[in-house]
Amino acid sequence: MAALASRRERCCGWRRVGPREGTLPDRVEHYHQLLDSWTPRPVASEIHLVLSTGFKDPEAVASGWKWLALGGLHLHAVSGNHHTYIRDESAPTVKVLNQLI
């Protein structure tokens, strides 16, 4: 496991930040650095995108994903917004996820 972590750090600057390592702002900054350094690549399979109904324009969100989903992109709406679709609206969300799995 240590060899894998070392290889990841050498090749792409990735390093694991443990739950107690650094302050929360340090961990958030590291997360954003990882996102900025990641280059997504298209996949040959389908992508199922689960969006909360809080998105005003789901098609606009989907347009950013379509190029990645060579096998097709499927949108699934769940009630709530980004913060409540699991916390406050879990039953409908579970039904959608159960159908997808």
N, CA, C and O of each residue as an XYZ file, in Angstrom:
404
protein
N       0.824     -1.188      0.000
C       0.000      0.000      0.000
C       0.872      1.256      0.000
O       0.563      2.229     -0.688
N       1.946      1.234      0.762
C       2.838      2.386      0.812
C       3.481      2.630     -0.551
O       3.681      3.776     -0.955
N       3.805      1.544     -1.257
C       4.416      1.694     -2.585
C       3.443      2.359     -3.551
O       3.843      3.204     -4.352
N       2.170      1.982     -3.480
C       1.153      2.593     -4.344
C       1.008      4.075     -4.041
O       0.951      4.895     -4.957
N       0.948      4.421     -2.774
C       0.829      5.828     -2.389
C       2.041      6.615     -2.864
O       1.905      7.741     -3.344
N       3.223      6.026     -2.732
C       4.440      6.694     -3.176
C       4.419      6.907     -4.689
O       4.808      7.970     -5.172
N       3.966      5.898     -5.436
C       3.894      6.009     -6.897
C       2.903      7.095     -7.309
O       3.174      7.872     -8.225
N       1.747      7.149     -6.627
C       0.752      8.185     -6.945
C       1.325      9.572     -6.696
O       1.117     10.488     -7.491
N       2.037      9.721     -5.607
C       2.600     11.042     -5.296
C       3.653     11.438     -6.323
O       3.694     12.595     -6.741
N       4.508     10.500     -6.740
C       5.544     10.804     -7.737
C       4.937     11.157     -9.089
O       5.386     12.100     -9.740
N       3.919     10.408     -9.519
C       3.418     10.601    -10.880
C       2.476     11.791    -10.993
O       2.461     12.457    -12.027
N       1.708     12.070     -9.983
C       0.705     13.125    -10.174
C       0.553     14.054     -8.978
O      -0.418     14.809     -8.912
N       1.470     14.018     -8.050
C       1.419     14.946     -6.928
C       0.336     14.623     -5.906
O       0.079     15.412     -4.997
N      -0.307     13.446     -6.059
C      -1.375     13.066     -5.153
C      -0.800     12.605     -3.832
O       0.181     11.862     -3.800
N      -1.397     13.038     -2.758
C      -1.032     12.517     -1.448
C      -2.290     12.445     -0.603
O      -3.188     13.279     -0.715
N      -2.332     11.449      0.226
C      -3.512     11.270      1.076
C      -3.457     12.255      2.229
O      -2.426     12.423      2.880
N      -4.579     12.894      2.463
C      -4.693     13.772      3.616
C      -5.630     13.077      4.582
O      -6.822     12.931      4.312
N      -5.092     12.657      5.691
C      -5.885     11.922      6.669
C      -6.872     12.821      7.387
O      -6.795     14.045      7.283
N      -7.799     12.216      8.115
C      -8.841     12.993      8.784
C      -8.305     13.971      9.828
O      -8.971     14.953     10.158
N      -7.122     13.713     10.342
C      -6.568     14.614     11.359
C      -5.338     15.363     10.850
O      -4.682     16.072     11.613
N      -5.033     15.210      9.590
C      -3.837     15.842      9.048
C      -4.188     17.223      8.504
O      -5.038     17.344      7.623
N      -3.557     18.232      9.007
C      -3.804     19.592      8.538
C      -5.128     20.132      9.059
O      -5.934     19.414      9.652
N      -5.319     21.402      8.819
C      -6.563     22.038      9.230
C      -7.614     21.819      8.155
O      -7.291     21.397      7.045
N      -8.848     22.099      8.474
C      -9.914     21.955      7.479
C      -9.629     22.808      6.243
O      -9.783     22.307      5.130
N      -9.221     24.073      6.383
C      -8.891     24.832      5.172
C      -7.774     24.189      4.355
O      -7.797     24.251      3.126
N      -6.790     23.566      5.025
C      -5.720     22.866      4.305
C      -6.283     21.703      3.501
O      -5.906     21.494      2.348
N      -7.188     20.948      4.116
C      -7.771     19.798      3.427
C      -8.650     20.238      2.270
O      -8.647     19.604      1.215
N      -9.402     21.315      2.453
C     -10.243     21.839      1.372
C      -9.364     22.331      0.226
O      -9.667     22.075     -0.939
N      -8.300     23.023      0.538
C      -7.368     23.492     -0.487
C      -6.769     22.319     -1.244
O      -6.662     22.365     -2.469
N      -6.377     21.268     -0.531
C      -5.821     20.077     -1.172
C      -6.855     19.431     -2.092
O      -6.523     19.009     -3.199
N      -8.087     19.355     -1.644
C      -9.176     18.809     -2.461
C      -9.307     19.597     -3.760
O      -9.419     19.004     -4.833
N      -9.293     20.914     -3.675
C      -9.411     21.744     -4.878
C      -8.189     21.596     -5.791
O      -8.326     21.647     -7.013
N      -7.022     21.417     -5.222
C      -5.842     21.166     -6.048
C      -5.978     19.854     -6.804
O      -5.608     19.771     -7.975
N      -6.507     18.829     -6.144
C      -6.729     17.546     -6.818
C      -7.734     17.707     -7.961
O      -7.526     17.183     -9.055
N      -8.816     18.430     -7.701
C      -9.816     18.650     -8.756
C      -9.208     19.393     -9.939
O      -9.459     19.048    -11.094
N      -8.414     20.406     -9.649
C      -7.800     21.197    -10.726
C      -6.810     20.388    -11.547
O      -6.613     20.667    -12.730
N      -6.184     19.385    -10.932
C      -5.167     18.618    -11.647
C      -5.750     17.397    -12.367
O      -5.044     16.735    -13.128
N      -7.023     17.096    -12.137
C      -7.654     15.914    -12.729
C      -8.180     16.232    -14.121
O      -8.837     17.251    -14.329
N      -7.891     15.366    -15.057
C      -8.399     15.524    -16.419
C      -9.332     14.358    -16.720
O      -8.872     13.229    -16.890
N     -10.637     14.614    -16.788
C     -11.564     13.517    -17.076
C     -11.408     13.012    -18.504
O     -11.033     13.760    -19.407
N     -11.702     11.732    -18.690
C     -11.661     11.123    -20.016
C     -12.986     10.435    -20.285
O     -13.603      9.906    -19.361
N     -13.433     10.432    -21.527
C     -14.685      9.754    -21.854
C     -14.613      8.261    -21.519
O     -13.548      7.645    -21.573
N     -15.764      7.704    -21.176
C     -15.871      6.272    -20.889
C     -16.849      5.644    -21.867
O     -17.791      6.297    -22.316
N     -16.629      4.384    -22.197
C     -17.458      3.699    -23.182
C     -18.798      3.255    -22.603
O     -19.667      2.807    -23.352
N     -18.983      3.365    -21.319
C     -20.221      2.912    -20.688
C     -21.213      4.063    -20.519
O     -20.910      5.226    -20.785
N     -22.403      3.690    -20.068
C     -23.418      4.702    -19.764
C     -23.047      5.417    -18.469
O     -22.371      4.860    -17.604
N     -23.498      6.645    -18.357
C     -23.383      7.389    -17.100
C     -24.791      7.756    -16.666
O     -25.581      8.283    -17.450
N     -25.094      7.472    -15.408
C     -26.382      7.836    -14.823
C     -26.127      9.006    -13.880
O     -25.461      8.852    -12.857
N     -26.650     10.154    -14.223
C     -26.438     11.370    -13.450
C     -27.678     11.628    -12.598
O     -28.771     11.838    -13.123
N     -27.495     11.611    -11.291
C     -28.591     11.842    -10.357
C     -28.527     13.304     -9.933
O     -27.571     13.745     -9.295
N     -29.564     14.038    -10.301
C     -29.624     15.468     -9.997
C     -30.816     15.773     -9.112
O     -31.894     15.204     -9.287
N     -30.619     16.667     -8.170
C     -31.746     17.100     -7.350
C     -32.613     18.061     -8.158
O     -32.148     18.714     -9.092
N     -33.871     18.126     -7.777
C     -34.795     19.031     -8.464
C     -34.449     20.492     -8.188
O     -35.032     21.394     -8.789
N     -33.512     20.724     -7.289
C     -33.063     22.079     -7.002
C     -32.273     22.712     -8.134
O     -32.080     23.928     -8.145
N     -31.813     21.909     -9.088
C     -31.108     22.471    -10.240
C     -32.114     23.163    -11.152
O     -33.095     22.552    -11.578
N     -31.877     24.412    -11.447
C     -32.809     25.174    -12.282
C     -32.790     24.699    -13.731
O     -33.824     24.728    -14.399
N     -31.647     24.267    -14.222
C     -31.531     23.851    -15.615
C     -30.738     22.544    -15.711
O     -29.539     22.565    -15.989
N     -31.409     21.401    -15.479
C     -30.687     20.128    -15.503
C     -30.041     19.825    -16.848
O     -29.008     19.158    -16.896
N     -30.623     20.294    -17.926
C     -30.034     20.056    -19.247
C     -28.694     20.772    -19.383
O     -27.780     20.264    -20.033
N     -28.574     21.941    -18.777
C     -27.298     22.658    -18.816
C     -26.239     21.874    -18.043
O     -25.087     21.798    -18.469
N     -26.630     21.288    -16.899
C     -25.696     20.465    -16.129
C     -25.309     19.240    -16.956
O     -24.136     18.874    -17.031
N     -26.304     18.617    -17.571
C     -26.057     17.410    -18.364
C     -25.139     17.681    -19.547
O     -24.356     16.813    -19.932
N     -25.224     18.857    -20.118
C     -24.397     19.157    -21.290
C     -22.906     19.072    -20.966
O     -22.100     18.766    -21.845
N     -22.536     19.336    -19.733
C     -21.146     19.225    -19.325
C     -20.683     17.790    -19.155
O     -19.483     17.527    -19.087
N     -21.631     16.854    -19.086
C     -21.309     15.441    -18.901
C     -21.423     14.624    -20.178
O     -20.815     13.559    -20.281
N     -22.184     15.097    -21.144
C     -22.499     14.286    -22.335
C     -21.255     13.792    -23.056
O     -21.220     12.643    -23.495
N     -20.255     14.611    -23.185
C     -19.054     14.218    -23.923
C     -18.298     13.085    -23.230
O     -17.510     12.386    -23.867
N     -18.532     12.901    -21.927
C     -17.857     11.835    -21.185
C     -18.548     10.481    -21.343
O     -17.917      9.434    -21.197
N     -19.844     10.509    -21.642
C     -20.669      9.292    -21.642
C     -20.826      8.760    -23.057
O     -21.845      9.004    -23.703
N     -19.835      8.042    -23.537
C     -19.903      7.511    -24.896
C     -21.031      6.495    -25.049
O     -21.544      6.301    -26.151
N     -21.417      5.850    -23.961
C     -22.508      4.877    -23.990
C     -23.868      5.485    -23.730
O     -24.871      4.772    -23.712
N     -23.920      6.771    -23.530
C     -25.184      7.466    -23.273
C     -25.235      8.062    -21.876
O     -24.633      7.543    -20.936
N     -25.963      9.158    -21.761
C     -26.134      9.845    -20.480
C     -27.607      9.786    -20.100
O     -28.480     10.093    -20.912
N     -27.875      9.390    -18.866
C     -29.240      9.280    -18.372
C     -29.390     10.175    -17.149
O     -28.614     10.070    -16.199
N     -30.382     11.050    -17.170
C     -30.649     11.945    -16.040
C     -31.736     11.346    -15.163
O     -32.719     10.798    -15.660
N     -31.551     11.455    -13.861
C     -32.531     10.971    -12.894
C     -32.735     12.073    -11.864
O     -31.778     12.528    -11.238
N     -33.967     12.496    -11.692
C     -34.277     13.587    -10.757
C     -34.656     13.019     -9.394
O     -35.383     12.030     -9.300
N     -34.161     13.651     -8.354
C     -34.547     13.327     -6.984
C     -34.982     14.621     -6.309
O     -34.495     15.701     -6.643
N     -35.915     14.501     -5.348
C     -36.446     15.697     -4.695
C     -35.408     16.380     -3.824
O     -34.483     15.754     -3.306
N     -35.591     17.664     -3.683
C     -34.741     18.439     -2.792
C     -33.685     19.227     -3.535
O     -33.766     19.444     -4.744
N     -32.690     19.650     -2.769
C     -31.564     20.369     -3.358
C     -30.281     19.623     -3.005
O     -30.322     18.522     -2.457
N     -29.164     20.224     -3.320
C     -27.871     19.557     -3.116
C     -27.682     19.093     -1.667
O     -27.027     18.079     -1.425
N     -28.242     19.814     -0.721
C     -28.037     19.491      0.689
C     -29.140     18.616      1.270
O     -28.897     17.898      2.240
N     -30.347     18.655      0.703
C     -31.474     17.960      1.328
C     -31.888     16.665      0.653
O     -32.680     15.917      1.227
N     -31.388     16.366     -0.544
C     -31.886     15.185     -1.247
C     -31.572     13.890     -0.511
O     -32.258     12.892     -0.730
N     -30.580     13.870      0.337
C     -30.304     12.685      1.151
C     -30.786     12.892      2.583
O     -31.387     11.996      3.176
N     -30.527     14.045      3.123
C     -30.859     14.287      4.529
C     -32.364     14.345      4.758
O     -32.872     13.669      5.653
N     -33.091     15.139      3.967
C     -34.511     15.359      4.209
C     -35.419     14.595      3.250
O     -36.588     14.363      3.556
N     -34.898     14.209      2.111
C     -35.705     13.549      1.077
C     -35.146     12.161      0.763
O     -35.102     11.753     -0.398
N     -34.725     11.444      1.790
C     -34.013     10.196      1.549
C     -34.869      9.099      0.919
O     -34.364      8.347      0.086
N     -36.143      8.982      1.288
C     -36.969      7.878      0.766
C     -37.073      7.916     -0.765
O     -36.834      6.892     -1.405
N     -37.422      9.058     -1.376
C     -37.481      9.082     -2.834
C     -36.104      8.886     -3.482
O     -35.997      8.279     -4.548
N     -35.069      9.395     -2.842
C     -33.714      9.240     -3.370
C     -33.304      7.769     -3.355
O     -32.712      7.272     -4.313
N     -33.621      7.083     -2.271
C     -33.298      5.666     -2.156
C     -34.013      4.872     -3.254
O     -33.426      3.958     -3.832
N     -35.266      5.209     -3.546
C     -36.002      4.505     -4.599
C     -35.309      4.650     -5.953
O     -35.167      3.677     -6.695
N     -34.882      5.869     -6.266
C     -34.201      6.099     -7.543
C     -32.881      5.328     -7.582
O     -32.582      4.651     -8.566
N     -32.101      5.431     -6.521
C     -30.807      4.735     -6.483
C     -30.993      3.223     -6.526
O     -30.213      2.519     -7.168
N     -32.012      2.724     -5.852
C     -32.292      1.292     -5.868
C     -32.602      0.806     -7.280
O     -32.176     -0.281     -7.670
N     -33.337      1.600     -8.043
C     -33.649      1.229     -9.429
C     -32.377      1.220    -10.281
O     -32.238      0.387    -11.177
N     -31.468      2.123    -10.010
C     -30.244      2.208    -10.804
C     -29.272      1.080    -10.471
O     -28.538      0.605    -11.337
N     -29.274      0.666     -9.230
C     -28.345     -0.392     -8.818
C     -28.949     -1.720     -9.173
O     -28.344     -2.761     -8.920
